Amino acid sequence: MVCKFTELHCKEVICLTDGRRLGFVEDVRIELPEGRVVAVIVPCPCRLLPFPGRRDDYVIPWSCIRRIGPDIILVDIRPEECRVPRQRSCFPL
């Protein structure tokens, strides 16, 4: 299967274990020098407002992705297990 990052970026991630909508793919993790995608990164929803207050991301291993459809990505994982603190960016906005 061939897929561009821009195509993944527009897809919503749905958890198969409980049907929860996790959000939209924001980034991918790539293993270098092989160039293999190892995970997709979905920002956790902000509790109050959608401002830069997010502190966590869902880092979903590629092996947990069960199906990539035209609009959604189905994952088989417990969201609590893949929630990690957001890393600071090297480039401030």
C-alpha atoms as one frame of an Amber mdcrd trajectory, in Angstrom:
protein
   0.000   0.000   0.000   1.276   3.453  -0.910   0.005   6.504   0.946   1.259
  10.087   1.126   1.595  11.858   4.468  -0.850  14.517   3.281  -3.444  11.753
   2.813  -2.862  10.444   6.352  -3.018  13.962   7.794  -6.686  14.326   6.781
  -7.862  11.066   8.361  -9.579  10.682  11.704  -8.354   7.948  14.063 -11.001
   5.704  15.673 -10.254   3.213  18.435 -11.749  -0.251  17.855 -11.751  -1.240
  21.536 -14.296   1.365  22.636 -15.272   3.306  19.486 -13.683   6.504  20.780
 -12.688   9.199  18.300  -9.059   9.988  19.119  -8.572  12.851  16.673  -6.742
  13.500  13.418  -3.222  12.414  12.478  -0.829  15.294  13.065   2.558  13.661
  12.462   4.336  10.365  11.848   7.420   8.809  13.389   9.901   7.422  10.872
  12.814   5.091  11.564  15.943   6.243   9.747  17.849   5.279   7.599  15.312
   2.607   6.578  12.546   5.181   6.112  10.001   2.914   7.790   6.955   4.467
   9.480   6.819   3.197  13.067   3.982   5.290  14.544   1.371   7.934  13.885
   0.924  10.838  16.286  -2.502  12.211  17.196  -2.798  15.162  19.593  -4.975
  14.517  22.638  -7.964  16.822  22.873  -7.484  19.930  24.972  -9.653  19.956
  28.088 -10.928  23.540  27.910 -10.150  25.357  24.689  -8.249  24.414  21.524
  -5.298  26.653  22.365  -1.656  25.602  22.752  -2.401  23.995  26.107  -2.207
  20.381  25.026   0.199  18.390  27.080  -0.168  14.862  25.683  -0.199  13.028
  22.365  -1.369   9.581  21.340   1.618   7.800  19.786   0.043   4.848  18.001
   2.415   2.129  16.775   2.020   1.255  13.106   1.472  -2.393  14.101  -1.758
  -1.367  15.902  -3.329   0.095  12.761  -5.934  -2.366  11.494  -7.467  -0.546
   8.526  -6.877   2.677   6.619 -10.000   3.796   4.813 -10.796   6.811   2.662
 -11.760   8.951   5.691 -10.688   7.117   8.860  -7.966   4.974  10.374  -9.062
   2.137  12.668  -6.639   1.249  15.461  -6.684  -1.626  17.932  -5.181  -0.145
  21.082  -6.247   1.141  24.483  -5.837   4.945  24.323  -4.433   5.118  27.856
  -1.539   2.853  26.816  -0.360   5.071  23.969  -0.743   8.475  25.657   2.622
  10.205  26.124   3.643  13.729  27.215   4.040  16.144  24.298   7.674  16.858
  23.408   8.757  20.456  23.103   9.434  21.714  19.622  12.899  22.890  18.625
  11.361  25.733  16.667   9.204  28.122  18.706   6.252  29.649  16.878
